[in-house]
Amino acid sequence: MQEQAARAIGCSSKTVLRHIARGTISATHKHAQELDIAEDQVEKLKQVLTLAKSRQSTDVLQELELLTLRVQTLEEKVQTLESVQPSLPVPTEPSTVPTTKDTYQPQQSPQKPN
């Protein structure tokens, strides 16, 4: 019966079983492997899942608003920095600054005679 309830709600039978285990809805054992879920319990779970989805959508929209504000703030900071600090020229050739590899040569310790 949980498969029928799941189809009616639009979720998996595992979701129905999880909500029965949590106590969100109730069910009775019809047979050893079969649960009987009353129609009012199916409707209750449908409402619970619909509410959960709408909360998730609201959370996503709030997060999107926060990220949009953050991007706007960062763009304003970049504009302010660009107006204070003129753009530095971008080098067209690789840097000619010597690297540690070029300048550091470890001294070898004298070898002991045999």
C-alpha positions as MATLAB code, in Angstrom:
seq = 'MQEQAARAIGCSSKTVLRHIARGTISATHKHAQELDIAEDQVEKLKQVLTLAKSRQSTDVLQELELLTLRVQTLEEKVQTLESVQPSLPVPTEPSTVPTTKDTYQPQQSPQKPN';
ca = [
       0.000    0.000    0.000;
       2.939    2.372    0.527;
       3.612    2.165   -3.221;
       0.074    3.379   -3.960;
       0.418    6.173   -1.414;
       3.770    7.162   -2.909;
       2.278    7.337   -6.411;
      -0.653    9.421   -5.153;
       1.718   11.848   -3.422;
       4.417   11.882   -6.090;
       7.268   10.599   -3.950;
       9.105    7.327   -3.395;
       7.828    4.513   -1.194;
      10.994    4.981    0.905;
       9.868    8.539    1.659;
       6.478    7.221    2.794;
       8.169    4.626    5.010;
      10.512    7.244    6.524;
       7.556    9.435    7.472;
       5.745    6.468    9.009;
       8.904    5.686   11.029;
       9.160    9.355   12.137;
       5.531    9.396   13.173;
       4.513   12.042   10.652;
       1.749    9.712    9.476;
       0.399    6.456   10.817;
      -0.164    3.118    9.133;
      -1.272   -0.344   10.177;
       0.052   -3.705    9.074;
      -2.400   -5.347    6.706;
      -0.132   -8.375    6.241;
       3.468   -9.131    7.181;
       4.903   -7.220    4.211;
       2.033   -4.803    3.519;
       1.022   -1.577    5.219;
      -2.430   -0.031    5.164;
      -2.306    3.773    4.979;
      -5.581    5.637    5.401;
      -6.500    8.261    2.810;
      -6.401   11.063    5.397;
      -2.804   10.066    6.224;
      -1.881   10.183    2.535;
      -3.335   13.709    2.328;
      -1.490   14.712    5.495;
       1.845   13.556    4.063;
       1.121   15.311    0.771;
       0.591   18.583    2.680;
       3.745   18.062    4.767;
       5.878   17.445    1.671;
       4.340   20.410   -0.191;
       5.098   22.681    2.754;
       8.681   21.376    2.959;
       9.217   22.069   -0.759;
       7.855   25.600   -0.461;
      10.178   26.267    2.491;
      13.137   25.034    0.454;
      12.131   27.339   -2.412;
      11.888   30.255    0.005;
      15.309   29.428    1.440;
      16.822   29.301   -2.048;
      15.265   32.645   -2.980;
      16.555   34.259    0.223;
      20.039   32.880   -0.430;
      19.899   34.210   -3.989;
      18.939   37.672   -2.715;
      21.844   37.642   -0.244;
      24.301   36.583   -2.937;
      22.999   39.274   -5.302;
      23.525   41.933   -2.625;
      27.004   40.595   -1.936;
      27.944   40.757   -5.621;
      26.653   44.338   -5.849;
      28.687   45.322   -2.780;
      31.837   43.725   -4.202;
      31.324   45.442   -7.567;
      31.038   48.794   -5.790;
      34.269   48.094   -3.894;
      36.055   47.198   -7.131;
      34.869   50.437   -8.758;
      36.056   52.430   -5.743;
      39.457   50.738   -5.805;
      39.804   51.278   -9.552;
      39.025   54.974   -9.182;
      41.628   55.388   -6.408;
      44.313   53.137   -7.888;
      44.808   53.469  -11.644;
      45.198   50.217  -13.470;
      48.697   48.859  -13.459;
      50.138   47.947  -16.839;
      50.053   44.279  -17.566;
      53.516   42.984  -18.538;
      53.666   41.551  -22.020;
      56.867   39.590  -21.442;
      57.704   37.202  -18.639;
      59.323   38.711  -15.595;
      63.101   38.939  -15.606;
      63.412   38.763  -11.839;
      65.835   35.971  -10.944;
      64.317   33.058   -9.124;
      65.787   31.297   -6.130;
      66.792   28.467   -8.408;
      68.890   30.892  -10.494;
      70.628   32.615   -7.586;
      71.056   29.995   -4.891;
      73.707   27.370   -5.254;
      74.397   25.297   -2.167;
      78.004   24.835   -1.252;
      79.195   21.323   -1.340;
      81.011   20.167    1.727;
      84.565   19.042    1.136;
      84.861   15.353    0.641;
      86.908   13.436    3.157;
      89.821   11.510    1.778;
      89.512    7.760    2.008;
];
